[in-house]
Amino acid sequence: MKYLKRPSYRLPANWLAAVCLAVTAMMQQPVSASAETIASALSKAYVGNPQLKAEQARQRATDERVPQAKSGWRPTVTTNSNIRKSYQGTRSANSAGVVAYRKSDFLDGGFRIDLSQPVFDGFRAQSELFEAEATVEAGNQNLLSVEQQVLLDGAIAFMNVIRDREIVDYRRQSQGNFAEQVRAATARFDVGEVTRTDVAQSEARYSEAQGRYAVAIGNLQTSVANYIRVIGVKPGRLIFPPLSPRVPKTLRQAIAIAGETNPQILAAAYVQAAAEANIGVQKSDLLPKVNFEAGYLIDNNSQIAVGRSRSGYIGGTLSVPIYQSGRVYSRIREAKQISSQRKLEVLDAQRQVREQVVSAWHLLKAATATIAAAKEAVAANQVALDGVKQEAQVGTRTTLDVLNAENELVETQVALATSLRDRIVAGYQLVAAIGRMTAADLRLSVNIYESKQNLEEVRDKAFGARVTTYD
């Protein structure tokens, strides 16, 4: 058989760039004295994540609804003081016709203080307090939702870095194997054992491997950037975690727990309670109102004979609404319709959470089954690759057979790495769906933020504008 003249062969020009990119990526992975566990990574996210800190500040602002509502029972005191200087000039003439001019200066002022104490406001203050407390509780559940999302994002970022690092390793190894196939095919072509087609096939697979390796590097850098955003630091050496111990044993158990602890459901329930209390707030405008009032006045007027006067008053006022142009009744109807809306939103939240639980549960089961299949596929493809290589050496297999076997092995390795990641992530998604993806439930080694501490500090606070930021 006459072979074609061997072409002048060199590795593709971009192979050096790929190698440099790999070295750069390895250098960007800091070497830590000890490996990072997922618990320590989530602890860093809990302590330093700005999204969670912002939500805590939002909740502290919501806490102020309670003292604002309680102010409806407290008195209001106002003062009013004034001072004025006036001039007065008079011109007069006596019997002799002599004109005289007289100028007078007056310095006058006064002081007034008034007090108004609600006695009965149609139960408005009480209804506003109920509404405020329900709003605060709903805010606490929303805070837990954000906390869960931050920690879930942290777990996903942690697993993405582990997965993408493994994939980069597989792609790097695959690229090296295909490069070796190119060298081997070229050497065999030189001695006439294979054709130019075999060399071209090897070169094509090597180029594909280069592209996939570059994509893997890009995915890893994206995952690292996301890790830094959520966790706050660069990922060091990460330990592959076990399935979360908070995962329920059965789907029935998961659904039952979610109905009791999922913050999405609880937040909707408290929002509905606040809407119910708002009906009472609007109805208060139909009821009489009684206020106790008192005041004291000092007035200094040098232009009158008395000069200084003092007066005071004490008494009460009764206000009885008769007709307010229909506006109050419209607000009551509006509040009732909103309450009905909130009740339906509770039902919708329950259904959404149940869907999330069922979906996460089956994703977990599917990932677990996929792992078993992927492990078997990796083992089988490894055996197949070894066999194809041996058969190729004796001439019963072609170069393309070796390339295909090599490619199938690396793809199943990538699939296995992805399935291992998906199983852990699905477990944490299930934990979040049932409402147990919190720092307290995960038993993270952090100081747990107690949202009720700020509420207790401001509940009865009637003076002062200083705040606690907990930064």
Buried (B, 14 or more C-beta within 10 A) or exposed (E): EEEEEEEEEEEBEEBEEBBEBBEEBEEEBEEEEEEBBBBBBBBBBBBEBEBBBEBBBEBBEBBBBBBEBBEBBEEEEEEEEEEEEEEEEEEEEEEEEEEEEEEEEEEBBBBBBBBBBBEBBBBBBBBBBBBBBBBBBBBBBBBBBBBBBBBBBBBBBBBBBBBBBBBBBBBBBBBBBBBEBBBBBBEBBEEEBBBBBBBBBBBEBBBBBBEBBBEBBBBBBEBBEBBEBBBBBBBBEBBBBEBBEBBBEEBEEBBBBBBEBBBBBBBBBBBBBBBBBBBBBBBBBEBEBBBBBBBBBBBBBEEEEEEEEEEEEEEEEEEEEEEEEEEBBEBBEEBBEBBEEBBEBBEEBBEBBBEBBBBBBEBBEBBBEBBEEBBEBBEEBBEBBEEBBEBBEEEEBBBBBBBBBBBBBBBBBBBBBBBBBBBBBBBBBBBBBBBBBBBEBBEBEBEEBEBEEBBEEBBEBEEEEEEEEEE
